Amino acid sequence: MATTRQRIADRLREAPATASELADRLSLSTPVVYEHLEHVSQSVVDGETFLVAPPECRDCGFDRFDDPVNYPSRCPECKSERIEEPAFVIR
């Protein structure tokens, strides 16, 4: 049986996904998925790359967040809470 991190990595090899999508599919909480994503990002095999489409503010377009493997609560630029969730994929 595959571990949670293996199941997340396998899903990300199929198609891009957000932490919320992974949480729904794997019956986990979103914060737990973010914890696992940190480890998955460091353990991809040779020849693969863990890619992140960073979070983006829906109001001003800001996308230069300090930690792209995180879901910020508000935009540091305009203070909006309308943040698009980051998406992850392994290629």
Secondary structure, DSSP 8 states (H G I E B T S, - for coil): ---HHHHHHHHHHHS-EEHHHHHHHHT--HHHHHHHHHHHHH---TT--EEEE--EETTT-----S-SSS--SS-TTT----EE--EEEE-
